[in-house]
Amino acid sequence: MIAQDTLVSFIRFIEETEQLKSTLRSAWTATGRHESTAEHTWRLALFASLFQPFYPELDWPKTLLMCLIHDLGELYGGDISAATLPDENEKYREERHAVEKVFGLLPPDTGKRYLAIWQEYNDNATPEAHLVKALDKAETILQHTQGKNPDGFDYAFNLEYGKTLFGDGGPLSALRKMLDERTAGKIGK
């Protein structure tokens, strides 16, 4: 049986994270509206699930949870586009503060586990984190090439964005080649 106070904390956490539905990113959807962080997160988790057969050694429940929580640091301060070249230390501090606050709504053991997985992602500390980081960049690049972007959109940014994460000589390398070809097609228009 689940304790009443546990259910209350789960509901508070889910209600708080609803804000990601309204947290806009710098990417544009195919219909020409700004994408939300929640939409990006959902598509990243779905994208990652497709790679499960190619990386059977990974802890897939943890990998998918990592996808779902990787951007919870944007909950209060919003998305900071990599294209703006933000101060990475300041960005990390702001996002760490946000996740500590939101994970603090959960029962202590759950909050600590989520924070550890979030940190693992940020540190690129495990094969799971590496895959999620690469696919996070890939999903963003796909959105850039799929979206109805404003005039003057910097497609060339995609060609270097997260490139070092894709050198596995396998599925990620093949994916990166395809992403770069799609980007080149957008630049050539």
C-alpha positions in Angstrom: 0.0 0.0 0.0 1.2 3.5 -0.8 1.2 6.1 2.0 -1.1 9.1 1.7 1.8 11.5 2.2 3.8 9.8 -0.6 0.8 10.3 -2.9 0.5 13.9 -1.9 4.2 14.5 -2.6 3.9 12.8 -6.0 1.0 15.0 -6.9 2.8 18.2 -5.8 5.8 17.2 -7.9 3.7 16.5 -11.0 1.7 19.7 -10.5 5.0 21.7 -10.2 6.5 20.1 -13.3 3.4 21.0 -15.4 5.3 24.3 -15.9 7.5 22.7 -18.5 4.4 22.6 -20.8 4.7 26.4 -20.9 8.5 26.7 -20.8 9.3 27.7 -24.4 12.5 26.7 -26.2 14.3 28.5 -29.0 13.2 25.7 -31.5 10.2 26.0 -33.7 7.6 23.3 -34.5 6.7 22.4 -38.0 3.6 24.6 -37.7 5.8 27.6 -36.8 5.2 28.0 -33.0 7.8 27.8 -30.3 8.3 24.3 -28.9 7.9 23.7 -25.2 10.5 21.9 -23.0 7.8 19.3 -22.2 7.4 18.5 -25.9 11.2 18.2 -26.4 11.4 15.9 -23.4 8.6 13.7 -24.6 10.1 13.3 -28.1 13.6 12.7 -26.6 12.3 9.8 -24.5 10.4 8.4 -27.5 13.6 8.8 -29.7 15.7 7.1 -27.0 13.4 4.1 -26.8 14.0 3.4 -30.5 17.7 2.9 -29.7 17.1 0.2 -27.1 17.9 -2.8 -29.4 21.2 -1.2 -30.4 22.3 -0.6 -26.8 21.0 -3.6 -24.9 23.6 -3.3 -22.2 22.2 0.0 -20.9 19.9 0.3 -17.9 16.8 1.3 -19.9 14.5 2.3 -17.0 17.2 4.7 -15.9 17.9 5.9 -19.4 14.2 6.8 -20.0 13.9 8.4 -16.6 17.0 10.4 -17.4 15.4 11.6 -20.6 12.3 12.7 -18.7 14.1 14.7 -16.0 17.2 16.0 -17.9 15.7 19.4 -18.5 13.9 19.9 -15.2 16.5 22.5 -14.4 14.6 24.8 -16.9 11.5 24.7 -14.7 12.0 28.1 -13.1 14.5 29.9 -15.2 13.5 28.7 -18.7 15.5 27.4 -21.6 18.8 28.9 -22.3 19.8 28.2 -25.9 23.2 26.8 -26.5 23.4 29.1 -29.5 23.6 32.1 -27.2 26.9 30.7 -25.7 25.8 31.0 -22.1 28.2 30.9 -19.1 28.1 27.1 -18.5 29.0 27.4 -14.8 26.2 29.9 -14.2 23.7 27.8 -16.2 24.7 24.8 -14.2 24.2 26.6 -10.9 20.8 27.9 -11.8 19.6 24.5 -13.1 21.0 22.6 -10.1 19.2 25.0 -7.8 16.0 24.4 -9.7 16.2 20.6 -9.6 17.1 20.6 -5.9 13.9 22.6 -5.3 11.6 20.4 -7.5 13.1 17.1 -6.3 12.7 18.4 -2.8 9.0 18.0 -3.3 9.4 14.2 -3.5 9.9 11.7 -0.7 13.6 12.0 0.3 14.8 8.7 -1.2 13.1 9.4 -4.5 14.3 13.0 -4.6 17.9 11.9 -3.9 17.7 9.2 -6.6 16.3 11.7 -9.2 19.0 14.2 -8.3 21.7 11.6 -8.7 20.4 10.6 -12.1 20.1 14.3 -13.2 23.7 14.8 -12.0 24.9 11.7 -13.8 23.4 13.2 -17.0 25.0 16.6 -16.5 28.4 14.9 -15.8 28.1 12.6 -18.8 29.2 10.0 -16.3 27.8 6.8 -17.7 27.0 5.2 -21.0 23.3 6.0 -20.3 24.1 9.7 -19.8 26.2 9.7 -23.0 23.5 8.3 -25.1 20.9 10.6 -23.7 23.2 13.6 -24.2 23.8 12.7 -27.8 20.1 12.1 -28.5 19.2 15.3 -26.7 21.4 17.2 -29.2 20.0 15.0 -32.1 16.4 15.7 -31.2 17.2 19.5 -31.1 18.9 19.3 -34.5 16.0 17.3 -35.9 13.6 20.0 -34.6 15.7 22.7 -36.2 15.6 20.9 -39.6 11.9 20.0 -39.3 10.6 23.2 -37.8 9.2 26.2 -39.6 11.9 28.6 -38.6 12.0 32.4 -39.0 14.1 34.0 -41.7 17.8 34.1 -40.9 17.7 30.9 -38.7 21.3 29.7 -38.1 21.2 26.2 -39.5 25.1 26.1 -39.6 25.0 26.0 -35.7 23.7 22.4 -36.1 26.9 21.2 -37.8 29.0 21.6 -34.7 26.4 21.3 -32.0 27.3 18.3 -29.7 29.4 16.7 -32.5 31.8 15.1 -30.0 29.0 13.0 -28.5 28.5 11.0 -31.7 31.8 9.3 -32.3 30.8 5.7 -31.3 31.5 4.3 -34.8 28.0 2.8 -34.7 24.4 4.0 -34.5 25.3 7.4 -33.1 27.9 8.1 -35.8 25.4 7.0 -38.5 22.8 9.3 -37.0 25.1 12.2 -36.9 26.0 11.8 -40.6 22.3 11.9 -41.4 21.7 14.9 -39.2 24.6 16.8 -40.9 23.2 15.9 -44.3 19.8 17.3 -43.4 21.3 20.4 -42.0 23.4 20.9 -45.2 20.3 20.6 -47.2 18.7 23.5 -45.2 21.8 25.6 -45.6 21.8 25.0 -49.3 18.3 26.3 -49.8 
